[in-house]
Every structure is written in C-alpha cells, then in structure tokens.
Amino acid sequence: MNARHARVPLVSFGLVTSFGLVTAADLVSLAIGYDIGHTVAKPLLMPLLAAYAHVSGGPRMLVAALLFGWGGDVLLLTDAEPAFLAGMASFAAGHVCYLLLFRQAAAPIGRSRPRAPGSWLTAAAYAVALGTTVTLLWPGLPADLRVPVAGYSLLLTAMAYGAARLGPVAALGGVLFLLSDTLIASGVAEWPQLPRPDFWIMITYLAAQYLLARGALKVFGARSESSEPSEPSVEVTVAD
C-alpha cells in the first residue's frame, strides 16, 4: 500500500467526523432557536458528506445526489416561494441521481439480481402512502404548489422504494427522507406542527442522507473489491 492509499482512511475519517460535528452544531442551533448557527452550519453539511463519499470511493451519482441536496439546502434557507420551488427542483434532481445509482446497483456484474420476495407488497405500501399523503395535503397547499408538490412526492416515493436495492441501511434512509419532506409539506399546508419543526425536519433529513451514502458505499465498495484482480500465484518447482 502506497502513502497515498494509506492517507485515504484518515481523510475519510476526518471528513465524516467533521460532518458529525457540523450536524451537531446545526441541530443544537435549531433546538435552541439560534438562527445564525443554523444559517452557517447548514450549507456545510452536504459538501462534507459528498467529500466523504468521494474520498471513500463512492460512485459519481452518489456524490451528485448529495451536491444537489446541498443546492436544495441553500435555497430553502429563504422562505420565498421561487426559492422553495428551485430548492424542490434541486432535491428532485438529487432523487433522479439516486434512482440512477439504484439502477447501477440492481444487477451485479455478469448476472441479474432476482426480485426480492415481497417487493410488490412493499411497492403497494409506498403507493398507498403516496396517495394518502397527497390527498390529505392537497386542500391545504397553495394552488400553484399542488402539482409541483404532487410530482415531487411521486419522485421522492420512487427513490425511497428504490433505496432498498442498496440494503436495509439505505432503505431506512429512504424512509427518513420521505418522512422529512412530508414534515416540510405539512408545514406548507399549515398543518399543526411539532415544537421546533425545523429540528425534526433536519434530523430526519441528515440521517437519511448519511444512511443513503453509507448504504451506497457498502454496496459499491463491495463491488469494487470483488472486481479487483487477485494477486497472481507463483509456483516454484524444485528439481530433484
């Protein structure tokens, strides 16, 4: 192992630790109502997670998904409706990247991955959840946001369902992403909110992105290791 490869785990550890520290700072700021702390910390989160994914050998689609998440994070720092729509579009682009990533993971090299038992039942459950959520939110949403929110919800639900292709860790990430954005939509629809709603939105969102990244790194790291050529063996014959 050369010096460059030896440094990678240290850099990766430093980046994920930094992500954890900034996450803590952001959540504490939200919990105590320190708006400046949230404004400073939030834009740092996804770049740190994306850098961690890149240094750890994550695929480009994972890094792109996280950076589109960063775009959405920054745009949603303001309450203006155009910024909200632009932020939603940025997150939607991130979900497309995740869907492309799941497609890459769906079939291991050289063979097709069989459909998991119960996947149709899971898909039906997500479809019911989507229909129920959109139906309940629809009357409370501003008229010009109803169709964009419904379209975004469809894409988000597809991403959450597809995340199971990366294993249970990523599947949990997909569920938490769905929950986080549902909390945002319920606020837009002016439903009753939990105390400190932004705290609950961010804690579920950050957990979602981290778990999706970890799930992807586990799958694609294993694929990379399995595709590496093995060390050639050398046989030595000793003549009598």
Secondary structure, DSSP 4 states (H G I P E B T S, - for coil): --HHHHHHHHHHHHHHHHHHHHHHHHHHHHHHT-HHHHHHHHHHHHHHHHHHHHHTT--HHHHHHHHHHHHHHHHTTS--HHHHHHHHHHHHHHHHHHHHHHHHHHS-TTSPPPPPTTHHHHHHHHHHHHHHHHHHHGGGS-HHHHHHHHHHHHHHHHHHHHGGGG-HHHHHHHHHHHHHHHHHHHHHTT----SSHHHHHHHHHHHHHHHHHHHHHHHHHHHHHHHSPPPPP-------
